[in-house]
C-alpha cells in the first residue's frame, strides 16, 4: 500500500497567509526621471506620427508604403518607451521578439504587380 503524504493544510481549507514580510526596499518603484522620460518618449512619438500623417496626406503616398512607414515608427517608439520606462531585460525580451516579428513581416511583405506578358516576335 502506498504511504500517503501529509500536508500542512489548515482545517478551513484556505491558504495560510504568507510568512515572509516583503520589505519596502525590495519593491522597485519608478523614479521621477523614468516617468518624465516615458512621457517625453510618448510625446515625441505622437509628434512624429502626426508629422508622418501629414507627409502621407501631402505626398499622396501609396497605402502599403504608408503602413510600413507608420508601423516602423511605432515599433521604434514602442521600443524606446519600454526602455525608458525602466523595464528589465527579462520583461522586455518577449516584447522585442514580437515587435521584431511584426517589423520583419511588414518590411518583407511586398505587393506583386502583374508583369506584362512576354512579347512574341512574328517571323
N, C-alpha and C positions, 0 to 999 in steps of 0.2 A: 504494500500500500504506500502511496506517495505521502510524504510528510507535507502538511500544509504550512505555508509561511504565514506568520502572523505579522500584521502591520499595525502601527500605532494610528488607529483611526478613532477620532472622537466618537462618543456614543451617539451624538445627534447627527452624525453623518456629514457634517460640514467640514470644510478645510480649516485647519487651525490658522491663526494669524501668523504672519512672518515673525521669525525670532530675531532677525538681523535688523539693526537700525541703520538706515541709509543716511550718511552724513550729508550735510549741505555742500561740503567741499567736493564730493564725488559726482554730484549732478552738474553737468556743464550747461551753462546758460550762455546765450548770445550776448556779446558785448555791444556797446553803443556804436562802436566803429563798424561792426558787422551789419548792424541794422542800417546805418547810413549808406554803406557800400551797396547793400542789397537794394535799397530804394533808388540809389543813383543808377545802378545797372538796369533796373526796371524802367526808369525814366528815359535812360539812353536808348533802350530797346524800343520803347514806344515812339520816341522821336525818329529813330531810324526807320521803323516800319511805316510811319506816317510819310516820311520823305520818299520811301520806296513806292508807296501807293501813288503819290503824286507823279513820280517818274513813270510809273506804268501807265497812268492816265494820259500824261502829256505826250509820251513817245509811242503810245498805242502798241505796247509790247505784246507779243503772242501769249496766249493763255498758258501754255506749257512752260514757257520761259519765265513768265511772271510767277508761277507757282514755285519753280525752282529757286528763283530769286528770293522770295519771301521765306521759303522753308529753310534755306541755308542760313539766313539771318536769324530766324527763330531758334535754330539749333545752336548757333554761336551764342546768342543772348541767353538761352536756357543754360548752356554750359557755364557761362560767366556768372549767372545767377546762383547756380548750385555751389560754385567755388566761393563766391563772395559771401554766401550765407553761412559759411563755416562748416559745411558738412565734411565728414571724414571720407577717406578713400573707400572704405568698405561700404559706406552708404551711397556714394555716387557712382560706383563702378557699374552697377546694373543700368543706371540711367544713361551713362555714357555709351554702353553697348547698344541700348535701344536707339539713342539719338544717332549713333554711327550707322546703324542698320537703316534707319529712315533716310539719312543723307545718301547712303550708297544706293538705295532703291531709287530715290528721286533723281540723283545725278546720272545713274546708269541707265535709267529708262529713257528710251528715245522713240520718237514717233517715226513710223515708217511712212515715207512719202512714196506714192506709187511711181515706179520708174516707167518711162515711155517704152513702148515695145521696140525691139531692135528693128532697124531699117533693113529692108532686103533690097538688094540690087537686082535690077532686071537685066538680063543678057541682051 
